[in-house]
Every structure is written in C-alpha cells, then in structure tokens.
Amino acid sequence: MSRTEFIVVTAIVLLVAFALGWFAHWLLHRFTRVTDGDMGEVDRLAQALHEAEEMRDQAITYLQQREAELTGQLAQSEAELRAAMEGLRDARRHVQDLESRLETGR
C-alpha cells in the first residue's frame, strides 16, 4: 500500500467515524429531547404540587389550632365536672348530717 492510498483510506475511515458519531448524537438528541409541551406540563405539575403543599400546611395549622382549642375545652369541662362532683359530695354530706340530726332529734 502506497502512501497516497494509506492517506485516502485513513481519510475515509475518519469520515465514516465522524458520520457515525454525528448520527449517534442526532439519534440520542432526538430521543432525549424535552419538548416545550413537556416543560409546560412539568411547570404545571410543579405549581400544582406547590399549591398542594400550601394547602397541606394550612390544614395542619388549622388542625393544630383546633386541637389546642378542644384540649382547652376538655380541660375546662373536666375542671367543671370535678367542681360539680365536689359540690354534690358536699351536698350529700350536708343531707346526711341533716338526716342524722333529724333522727337524733326525734
């Protein structure tokens, strides 16, 4: 093989390698390309996710406030129940004292 033939064969091999590389790049770009519609969909989904997270945070805050309010009401009701039970106990004692006085007074 002469020097000229070697150069021509090398040039053809390099040209084929370049063409195959370019074609592979084109195929890869074609299949992995993100369209504007896809980006719009991603933006819409991101916005929807953000709104859902805000709604979740608001719901958690509301539930925490409501739980604190109900806990306070429960504590107040329990205190009122204890006071009522204590008053009833005192009233029963008083009634028993009066009954015993009436029985002894007879």
DSSP file (Angstrom, degrees, kcal/mol; ACC not computed):
  #  RESIDUE AA STRUCTURE BP1 BP2  ACC     N-H-->O    O-->H-N    N-H-->O    O-->H-N    TCO  KAPPA ALPHA  PHI   PSI    X-CA   Y-CA   Z-CA
    1    1 A M              0   0    0      0, 0.0     2,-0.1     0, 0.0     0, 0.0   0.000 360.0 360.0 360.0 131.1    0.0    0.0    0.0
    2    2 A S     >  -     0   0    0      1,-0.1     4,-2.3     4,-0.0     5,-0.2  -0.308 360.0-103.9 -85.9 171.7    1.4    3.3   -1.0
    3    3 A R  H  > S+     0   0    0      1,-0.2     4,-1.9     2,-0.2     5,-0.1   0.883 119.9  50.6 -63.0 -40.7    1.5    6.5    1.0
    4    4 A T  H  > S+     0   0    0      2,-0.2     4,-2.4     1,-0.2    -1,-0.2   0.911 110.2  49.4 -66.5 -44.4   -1.4    8.1   -1.0
    5    5 A E  H  > S+     0   0    0      1,-0.2     4,-2.9     2,-0.2     5,-0.2   0.906 109.6  52.5 -62.0 -40.9   -3.6    5.0   -0.6
    6    6 A F  H  X S+     0   0    0     -4,-2.3     4,-2.4     2,-0.2    -1,-0.2   0.898 110.3  47.8 -60.7 -42.0   -2.9    5.0    3.1
    7    7 A I  H  X S+     0   0    0     -4,-1.9     4,-2.5     2,-0.2    -2,-0.2   0.903 113.1  48.1 -66.2 -42.5   -4.0    8.7    3.4
    8    8 A V  H  X S+     0   0    0     -4,-2.4     4,-2.4     2,-0.2    -2,-0.2   0.930 113.5  46.5 -65.8 -45.5   -7.1    8.1    1.3
    9    9 A V  H  X S+     0   0    0     -4,-2.9     4,-2.6     2,-0.2    -2,-0.2   0.913 113.7  49.0 -63.5 -42.4   -8.1    5.0    3.4
   10   10 A T  H  X S+     0   0    0     -4,-2.4     4,-2.5    -5,-0.2    -2,-0.2   0.903 111.1  50.2 -62.9 -41.7   -7.4    6.9    6.6
   11   11 A A  H  X S+     0   0    0     -4,-2.5     4,-2.3     2,-0.2    -2,-0.2   0.898 111.8  47.9 -63.8 -41.2   -9.5    9.9    5.4
   12   12 A I  H  X S+     0   0    0     -4,-2.4     4,-2.7     2,-0.2    -2,-0.2   0.920 111.8  49.4 -66.8 -43.2  -12.4    7.6    4.5
   13   13 A V  H  X S+     0   0    0     -4,-2.6     4,-2.5     1,-0.2    -2,-0.2   0.922 113.2  46.8 -61.7 -43.9  -12.2    5.8    7.9
   14   14 A L  H  X S+     0   0    0     -4,-2.5     4,-2.6     2,-0.2    -1,-0.2   0.893 112.2  50.6 -64.8 -39.5  -12.1    9.1    9.8
   15   15 A L  H  X S+     0   0    0     -4,-2.3     4,-2.5     2,-0.2    -2,-0.2   0.908 112.0  46.8 -64.9 -42.5  -15.0   10.4    7.6
   16   16 A V  H  X S+     0   0    0     -4,-2.7     4,-2.7     2,-0.2    -2,-0.2   0.910 112.6  50.1 -65.8 -42.1  -17.1    7.3    8.4
   17   17 A A  H  X S+     0   0    0     -4,-2.5     4,-2.3     2,-0.2    -2,-0.2   0.914 112.1  47.8 -62.2 -42.7  -16.3    7.5   12.1
   18   18 A F  H  X S+     0   0    0     -4,-2.6     4,-2.8     2,-0.2    -2,-0.2   0.923 112.3  49.2 -62.3 -44.6  -17.3   11.2   12.1
   19   19 A A  H  X S+     0   0    0     -4,-2.5     4,-2.5     1,-0.2    -2,-0.2   0.907 112.1  48.0 -64.3 -42.3  -20.6   10.4   10.2
   20   20 A L  H  X S+     0   0    0     -4,-2.7     4,-2.5     2,-0.2    -1,-0.2   0.901 113.0  48.6 -65.0 -40.4  -21.4    7.6   12.7
   21   21 A G  H  X S+     0   0    0     -4,-2.3     4,-2.4     2,-0.2    -2,-0.2   0.914 112.4  47.7 -64.1 -44.0  -20.7    9.8   15.6
   22   22 A W  H  X S+     0   0    0     -4,-2.8     4,-2.4     2,-0.2    -2,-0.2   0.920 112.9  48.9 -63.9 -42.5  -22.8   12.6   14.2
   23   23 A F  H  X S+     0   0    0     -4,-2.5     4,-2.6     2,-0.2    -2,-0.2   0.901 111.1  49.7 -64.0 -42.1  -25.6   10.2   13.5
   24   24 A A  H  X S+     0   0    0     -4,-2.5     4,-2.5     2,-0.2    -1,-0.2   0.905 111.5  49.3 -63.5 -41.4  -25.4    8.7   17.0
   25   25 A H  H  X S+     0   0    0     -4,-2.4     4,-2.6     2,-0.2    -2,-0.2   0.910 110.9  49.8 -62.6 -42.9  -25.5   12.2   18.5
   26   26 A W  H  X S+     0   0    0     -4,-2.4     4,-2.4     2,-0.2    -2,-0.2   0.923 112.2  47.6 -63.3 -45.5  -28.5   13.1   16.4
   27   27 A L  H  X S+     0   0    0     -4,-2.6     4,-2.2     2,-0.2     5,-0.2   0.930 113.1  48.1 -61.4 -46.1  -30.4    9.9   17.4
   28   28 A L  H  X S+     0   0    0     -4,-2.5     4,-1.8     1,-0.2    -2,-0.2   0.918 113.6  47.0 -61.5 -44.4  -29.6   10.5   21.1
   29   29 A H  H  X S+     0   0    0     -4,-2.6     4,-0.7     1,-0.2    -1,-0.2   0.879 110.9  53.1 -64.9 -38.2  -30.7   14.1   20.9
   30   30 A R  H  < S+     0   0    0     -4,-2.4     3,-0.2    -5,-0.2    -2,-0.2   0.893 114.2  40.0 -65.7 -41.1  -33.9   13.1   19.0
   31   31 A F  H  < S+     0   0    0     -4,-2.2    -1,-0.2     1,-0.2    -2,-0.2   0.739 120.8  41.7 -84.4 -22.6  -35.0   10.6   21.6
   32   32 A T  H  < S+     0   0    0     -4,-1.8    -1,-0.2    -5,-0.2    -2,-0.2   0.367  83.2 124.9-105.1   5.5  -34.0   12.5   24.8
   33   33 A R     <  -     0   0    0     -4,-0.7     2,-0.6    -3,-0.2    -3,-0.0  -0.431  54.1-140.5 -69.5 136.7  -35.2   15.9   23.7
   34   34 A V        -     0   0    0     -2,-0.1     2,-0.1     4,-0.0    -1,-0.1  -0.876  19.1-143.1 -98.6 123.2  -37.7   17.6   26.0
   35   35 A T     >  -     0   0    0     -2,-0.6     4,-2.1     1,-0.1     5,-0.2  -0.345  22.5-111.8 -82.9 166.1  -40.4   19.4   24.1
   36   36 A D  H  > S+     0   0    0      1,-0.2     4,-2.5     2,-0.2     5,-0.2   0.859 119.4  56.0 -63.8 -35.4  -42.0   22.8   25.1
   37   37 A G  H  > S+     0   0    0      2,-0.2     4,-2.2     1,-0.2    -1,-0.2   0.901 106.9  49.2 -63.6 -40.3  -45.2   20.9   25.9
   38   38 A D  H  > S+     0   0    0      2,-0.2     4,-2.4     1,-0.2    -2,-0.2   0.906 111.0  49.3 -65.3 -40.6  -43.4   18.6   28.3
   39   39 A M  H  X S+     0   0    0     -4,-2.1     4,-2.6     2,-0.2    -2,-0.2   0.889 110.0  51.8 -65.9 -37.9  -41.8   21.6   30.0
   40   40 A G  H  X S+     0   0    0     -4,-2.5     4,-2.4     2,-0.2    -1,-0.2   0.904 110.1  49.1 -62.5 -40.5  -45.2   23.3   30.3
   41   41 A E  H  X S+     0   0    0     -4,-2.2     4,-2.6     2,-0.2    -2,-0.2   0.903 110.8  49.7 -65.1 -41.5  -46.5   20.1   31.9
   42   42 A V  H  X S+     0   0    0     -4,-2.4     4,-2.4     2,-0.2    -2,-0.2   0.915 111.7  48.8 -63.4 -42.8  -43.6   19.9   34.3
   43   43 A D  H  X S+     0   0    0     -4,-2.6     4,-2.3     2,-0.2    -2,-0.2   0.906 111.9  49.1 -62.9 -41.2  -44.2   23.6   35.2
   44   44 A R  H  X S+     0   0    0     -4,-2.4     4,-2.5     2,-0.2    -2,-0.2   0.912 112.2  47.9 -65.3 -42.5  -47.9   23.0   35.7
   45   45 A L  H  X S+     0   0    0     -4,-2.6     4,-2.5     2,-0.2    -2,-0.2   0.885 110.8  51.5 -65.2 -38.3  -47.2   19.9   37.9
   46   46 A A  H  X S+     0   0    0     -4,-2.4     4,-2.3     2,-0.2    -2,-0.2   0.912 111.1  47.8 -64.8 -41.7  -44.7   21.9   39.9
   47   47 A Q  H  X S+     0   0    0     -4,-2.3     4,-2.4     2,-0.2    -2,-0.2   0.916 112.0  49.5 -64.4 -43.0  -47.2   24.7   40.5
   48   48 A A  H  X S+     0   0    0     -4,-2.5     4,-2.4     1,-0.2    -2,-0.2   0.895 111.1  50.0 -63.3 -40.1  -49.9   22.1   41.5
   49   49 A L  H  X S+     0   0    0     -4,-2.5     4,-2.4     2,-0.2    -1,-0.2   0.914 109.8  50.7 -63.7 -42.6  -47.5   20.5   43.9
   50   50 A H  H  X S+     0   0    0     -4,-2.3     4,-2.1     1,-0.2    -2,-0.2   0.924 111.7  47.3 -61.3 -44.6  -46.6   23.8   45.4
   51   51 A E  H  X S+     0   0    0     -4,-2.4     4,-2.5     1,-0.2    -1,-0.2   0.894 111.2  51.5 -64.5 -39.7  -50.3   24.7   45.9
   52   52 A A  H  X S+     0   0    0     -4,-2.4     4,-2.4     1,-0.2    -1,-0.2   0.894 109.1  50.5 -64.9 -39.2  -51.0   21.2   47.4
   53   53 A E  H  X S+     0   0    0     -4,-2.4     4,-2.5     2,-0.2    -1,-0.2   0.899 110.3  49.8 -65.1 -40.0  -48.1   21.7   49.9
   54   54 A E  H  X S+     0   0    0     -4,-2.1     4,-2.4     2,-0.2    -2,-0.2   0.922 111.3  48.6 -63.7 -43.3  -49.5   25.1   50.9
   55   55 A M  H  X S+     0   0    0     -4,-2.5     4,-2.5     2,-0.2    -2,-0.2   0.900 111.0  50.9 -63.4 -39.9  -53.0   23.6   51.4
   56   56 A R  H  X S+     0   0    0     -4,-2.4     4,-2.6     2,-0.2    -2,-0.2   0.924 110.2  49.5 -62.5 -44.2  -51.5   20.8   53.5
   57   57 A D  H  X S+     0   0    0     -4,-2.5     4,-2.3     1,-0.2    -2,-0.2   0.902 111.8  48.6 -62.1 -40.9  -49.6   23.3   55.6
   58   58 A Q  H  X S+     0   0    0     -4,-2.4     4,-2.6     2,-0.2    -1,-0.2   0.905 111.3  50.0 -64.7 -40.8  -52.8   25.4   56.2
   59   59 A A  H  X S+     0   0    0     -4,-2.5     4,-2.7     2,-0.2    -2,-0.2   0.904 110.6  49.5 -65.1 -40.8  -54.7   22.2   57.1
   60   60 A I  H  X S+     0   0    0     -4,-2.6     4,-2.4     2,-0.2    -2,-0.2   0.921 111.6  48.9 -63.8 -43.4  -52.0   21.2   59.6
   61   61 A T  H  X S+     0   0    0     -4,-2.3     4,-2.4     2,-0.2    -2,-0.2   0.926 112.3  48.4 -61.9 -44.8  -52.1   24.7   61.1
   62   62 A Y  H  X S+     0   0    0     -4,-2.6     4,-2.8     1,-0.2     5,-0.2   0.927 111.9  49.2 -61.4 -44.9  -55.9   24.6   61.4
   63   63 A L  H  X S+     0   0    0     -4,-2.7     4,-2.6     1,-0.2    -1,-0.2   0.887 110.4  50.5 -64.1 -38.1  -55.8   21.1   62.9
   64   64 A Q  H  X S+     0   0    0     -4,-2.4     4,-2.2     2,-0.2    -1,-0.2   0.917 112.6  46.4 -65.3 -42.3  -53.2   22.2   65.5
   65   65 A Q  H  X S+     0   0    0     -4,-2.4     4,-2.4     2,-0.2    -2,-0.2   0.919 114.1  48.1 -64.3 -42.9  -55.3   25.2   66.4
   66   66 A R  H  X S+     0   0    0     -4,-2.8     4,-2.7     1,-0.2     5,-0.2   0.898 110.7  51.2 -65.7 -40.1  -58.5   23.2   66.7
   67   67 A E  H  X S+     0   0    0     -4,-2.6     4,-2.5     2,-0.2    -1,-0.2   0.913 110.7  48.6 -62.9 -42.5  -56.7   20.5   68.8
   68   68 A A  H  X S+     0   0    0     -4,-2.2     4,-2.2     2,-0.2    -2,-0.2   0.907 112.3  49.3 -63.7 -41.1  -55.4   23.2   71.2
   69   69 A E  H  X S+     0   0    0     -4,-2.4     4,-2.3     2,-0.2    -2,-0.2   0.927 113.3  45.4 -63.6 -45.2  -58.9   24.7   71.4
   70   70 A L  H  X S+     0   0    0     -4,-2.7     4,-2.7     2,-0.2    -2,-0.2   0.861 110.5  54.1 -68.4 -35.4  -60.6   21.3   72.1
   71   71 A T  H  X S+     0   0    0     -4,-2.5     4,-2.4    -5,-0.2    -1,-0.2   0.916 109.7  48.3 -63.6 -41.5  -57.9   20.4   74.6
   72   72 A G  H  X S+     0   0    0     -4,-2.2     4,-2.3     2,-0.2    -2,-0.2   0.916 111.9  48.7 -63.2 -43.4  -58.6   23.6   76.4
   73   73 A Q  H  X S+     0   0    0     -4,-2.3     4,-2.7     2,-0.2    -2,-0.2   0.901 111.2  50.7 -63.7 -40.0  -62.4   23.0   76.3
   74   74 A L  H  X S+     0   0    0     -4,-2.7     4,-2.7     2,-0.2    -2,-0.2   0.919 110.3  48.8 -63.8 -43.6  -61.8   19.4   77.6
   75   75 A A  H  X S+     0   0    0     -4,-2.4     4,-2.1     1,-0.2    -1,-0.2   0.906 112.7  48.6 -62.6 -40.5  -59.7   20.7   80.5
   76   76 A Q  H  X S+     0   0    0     -4,-2.3     4,-2.4     2,-0.2    -2,-0.2   0.913 111.9  48.7 -65.9 -42.3  -62.3   23.3   81.4
   77   77 A S  H  X S+     0   0    0     -4,-2.7     4,-2.6     1,-0.2    -2,-0.2   0.899 110.8  50.6 -64.3 -40.7  -65.1   20.7   81.2
   78   78 A E  H  X S+     0   0    0     -4,-2.7     4,-2.5     2,-0.2    -1,-0.2   0.898 110.6  49.4 -64.3 -39.3  -63.1   18.3   83.4
   79   79 A A  H  X S+     0   0    0     -4,-2.1     4,-2.4     2,-0.2    -2,-0.2   0.909 112.2  48.3 -65.2 -41.4  -62.5   21.1   86.0
   80   80 A E  H  X S+     0   0    0     -4,-2.4     4,-2.6     2,-0.2    -2,-0.2   0.896 111.2  50.9 -65.1 -39.1  -66.2   21.9   86.0
   81   81 A L  H  X S+     0   0    0     -4,-2.6     4,-3.0     2,-0.2     5,-0.2   0.920 110.1  49.1 -64.1 -43.7  -67.1   18.2   86.4
   82   82 A R  H  X S+     0   0    0     -4,-2.5     4,-2.5     1,-0.2    -2,-0.2   0.923 112.6  48.2 -60.9 -43.1  -64.7   18.0   89.4
   83   83 A A  H  X S+     0   0    0     -4,-2.4     4,-2.4     2,-0.2    -2,-0.2   0.907 113.2  47.6 -64.2 -40.6  -66.2   21.1   90.9
   84   84 A A  H  X S+     0   0    0     -4,-2.6     4,-2.7     2,-0.2    -2,-0.2   0.915 112.4  48.9 -67.0 -41.6  -69.7   19.7   90.4
   85   85 A M  H  X S+     0   0    0     -4,-3.0     4,-2.5     2,-0.2    -2,-0.2   0.901 112.1  49.0 -64.1 -39.8  -68.8   16.4   91.8
   86   86 A E  H  X S+     0   0    0     -4,-2.5     4,-2.5    -5,-0.2    -2,-0.2   0.909 111.8  49.1 -65.3 -41.9  -67.2   18.0   94.8
   87   87 A G  H  X S+     0   0    0     -4,-2.4     4,-2.4     2,-0.2    -2,-0.2   0.894 111.7  49.3 -63.1 -40.4  -70.3   20.2   95.3
   88   88 A L  H  X S+     0   0    0     -4,-2.7     4,-2.6     2,-0.2    -2,-0.2   0.907 110.3  50.6 -66.0 -41.0  -72.5   17.1   95.0
   89   89 A R  H  X S+     0   0    0     -4,-2.5     4,-2.4     2,-0.2    -2,-0.2   0.922 111.8  47.7 -60.8 -44.8  -70.4   15.3   97.6
   90   90 A D  H  X S+     0   0    0     -4,-2.5     4,-2.5     1,-0.2    -2,-0.2   0.905 111.5  50.7 -62.8 -41.0  -70.7   18.3   99.9
   91   91 A A  H  X S+     0   0    0     -4,-2.4     4,-2.6     2,-0.2    -2,-0.2   0.907 110.0  49.7 -64.8 -41.3  -74.4   18.4   99.4
   92   92 A R  H  X S+     0   0    0     -4,-2.6     4,-3.0     2,-0.2    -1,-0.2   0.916 111.4  49.1 -63.4 -42.6  -74.8   14.7  100.2
   93   93 A R  H  X S+     0   0    0     -4,-2.4     4,-2.7     2,-0.2    -2,-0.2   0.922 111.6  49.4 -59.9 -43.4  -72.7   15.1  103.3
   94   94 A H  H  X S+     0   0    0     -4,-2.5     4,-2.5     2,-0.2    -2,-0.2   0.918 111.4  48.7 -62.6 -43.0  -74.9   18.0  104.3
   95   95 A V  H  X S+     0   0    0     -4,-2.6     4,-3.0     2,-0.2    -2,-0.2   0.918 111.5  50.0 -63.3 -43.1  -78.0   16.0  103.7
   96   96 A Q  H  X S+     0   0    0     -4,-3.0     4,-2.8     1,-0.2    -2,-0.2   0.908 110.3  50.4 -62.1 -40.6  -76.6   13.1  105.7
   97   97 A D  H  X S+     0   0    0     -4,-2.7     4,-2.2     2,-0.2    -2,-0.2   0.928 112.4  46.5 -61.7 -44.2  -75.8   15.5  108.5
   98   98 A L  H  X S+     0   0    0     -4,-2.5     4,-2.6     2,-0.2    -2,-0.2   0.912 112.6  50.1 -64.8 -41.8  -79.4   16.9  108.4
   99   99 A E  H  X S+     0   0    0     -4,-3.0     4,-2.5     1,-0.2    -2,-0.2   0.920 111.1  48.6 -63.2 -42.3  -80.9   13.4  108.3
  100  100 A S  H  X S+     0   0    0     -4,-2.8     4,-2.2     1,-0.2    -1,-0.2   0.877 111.6  50.0 -66.5 -34.9  -78.8   12.3  111.3
  101  101 A R  H  X S+     0   0    0     -4,-2.2     4,-2.0     2,-0.2    -1,-0.2   0.898 111.4  49.1 -66.7 -40.3  -79.8   15.4  113.2
  102  102 A L  H  X S+     0   0    0     -4,-2.6     4,-0.8     2,-0.2    -2,-0.2   0.903 112.2  47.9 -65.9 -39.8  -83.4   14.7  112.4
  103  103 A E  H  < S+     0   0    0     -4,-2.5     3,-0.4     1,-0.2    -2,-0.2   0.898 115.8  43.5 -67.9 -40.2  -83.1   11.1  113.5
  104  104 A T  H  < S+     0   0    0     -4,-2.2    -1,-0.2     1,-0.2    -2,-0.2   0.787 109.0  59.2 -75.6 -26.2  -81.4   12.0  116.8
  105  105 A G  H  <        0   0    0     -4,-2.0    -1,-0.2     1,-0.2    -2,-0.2   0.688 360.0 360.0 -76.2 -17.3  -83.8   14.9  117.4
  106  106 A R     <        0   0    0     -4,-0.8    -1,-0.2    -3,-0.4    -2,-0.1   0.461 360.0 360.0 -77.7 360.0  -86.8   12.6  117.4
